[in-house]
Amino acid sequence: MNIHALYDQIFRIWRRRRMERFVALVAPQADEVILDVGGMPGTWINREPLGREVICVNVNAVEWDGAAFPAHHIEMRQGDGCELPHADGSFAVLFSNSVIEHVGDWAAQQAFAQEARRVGRRLWIQTPAFECPLEPHFLAPVVHWLPVSIRRRVVRWVTLWGWITKPTQAEVDRMIAGTRLLTRRDMAQLFPDCVILTERLLGVLPKSYVAYRV
């Protein structure tokens, strides 16, 4: 089984609902350009086109045949969300889904948040909640609450991610080092001029947070 296909199946309903909420609250207009930091075309092509254009920025180059979806006007660019090469307020809407938890340590997350707030006039930044018992990257309960020294020894054997991908220890270490979940307090500190929404699992447990500014 492909791990990315499994992620898509598990989180598809939440992503659809989140996009509906994004449209309702941030209301991208037909003549506006959306900057998706760390995003991929798949986020946008499964619904009617939004905005005049969507520019997706990723650290690594991504191949994309825009001619296959001409109505969506999606452009792929290479760049770092912690250091965007754009003037203040360059984009009407800045969007980012499940990216800030992967940019590095707290200092890198602060840089990412600062750049998002600087470049985008309206914001929508989503990230999984540290407080949720189910860790969404490893697909296992509570492993993200364990000390790193224990986590790096057990995730290969007690998580769906470990069973499916069968990672080496180096791959386990990279996955752990590259995933730093945020609390609601963290999000409020990173985005002081935003409203912080809480998406809930089973209507009770915090699943993820969205910082938005309109």
DASUL-V837739 format. One line per field, one symbol per residue. ss: DSSP state (h for helix, s for strand, l for the rest). Layout:
BEGIN
ss->???
END
This chain:
BEGIN
ss->llhhhhhhhhhhhhhhhhhhhhhhhhllllllsssssllllhhhhlllllllsssssslllllllhhhhllllsssssllllllllllllsssssssllhhhlllhhhhhhhhhhhhhhssssssssssllllssllllsslhhhllhhhhhhhhhhhlhhhhhhlllhhhhhhhhhllllslhhhhhhhllllssssssslllsssssssssl
END
